[in-house]
Amino acid sequence: MSKLFQQPVKLKVREGNQHEPIVFLYNGRIEKVGHICKRWRVSQGWWKRPVEREYFQIMTETGIVCELHRNLLAGVWYLQRIYD
């Protein structure tokens, strides 16, 4: 089961050397990334409105599993999904 946000939630994220998330701020709480489970890129729509995103499925140090993505064109981070 998971909660997929209809509109992804914009996040403030501190990145590592390879632009991976290290720490992010969500609901007024600082969440530290404990483990990156998956990492993948999506590139589509080059003929209309291009979409370039890098997704991360992560587990925080407190045990929350969620999916974040970084808009590669704008450099903005979003929370896309939280897993139960």
N, C-alpha and C positions, 0 to 999 in steps of 0.2 A: 504494500500500500504506500502511496506517496501523495503529497500535496503539490500539484503543478499550479504555479501562479499564472493566471490569465495574462496579466501584465507583469513581467519580471520586475523584481525589486532592485532598484539601483543601490549599489554598495560602495563603500570606501574600502579599498583593499591595499595592503602592502604586499608588493611582489618580490620574488626572489630574482636571482641572476638570469633565469630562463623564463621570466615573466609568469612563473607559477605563483598562485596565492599562498601567502604565509600566514597572514592575519587579516581578518575582516571585521567590520562593525555592522551588527545586525540587531535591530530593536534596542539600541542603546547599550548592547553588550559587545565586548571584544571577544571574538572567537579565534582561537589559534588552530591552524591546520595541523593535524597530527599525522595524516597519511593521505596521499593522492592515490585513489583507487584506479581511476581511468583518466585519460587525457586524449582528446580528439579535436579535429578542426572540421568546420563546415564552411564551404564556399559555394555560393549559388546566386542566381539572379543577375549575373553579369550583363545580361541583355536588357534588363529593366532597372531595378534598384538593387545594386550589389549587396550581398550579405557575406561578411567575413567574420567568423566567430571561432574562438577557441574555448572548448568546454572542458570542465574538470569535475569529476565526481570525487568528492573528498569526504574524509571523516575528521571531525574536529577532535581536539583533545578531550572534550566532554562527551564524545560518542555520537554526536549528531552527524548523520550522513546526508549530504546535500549535493546539488549540482549547481555550479557557478559557470558563467561564461563571460568572456571578455570580448567586446566588440572591437575587432582589430582595426577597423576604419576610424573609430572615434576614441579608442583607448579607455572605454568605460566598462565597468564591471557590473554584473547583475546576478541576483539569486534567481534561479529558474525553478528549482524543485527541492523539497525537503522530503526525505524518506522516513517512514515510520519504523 
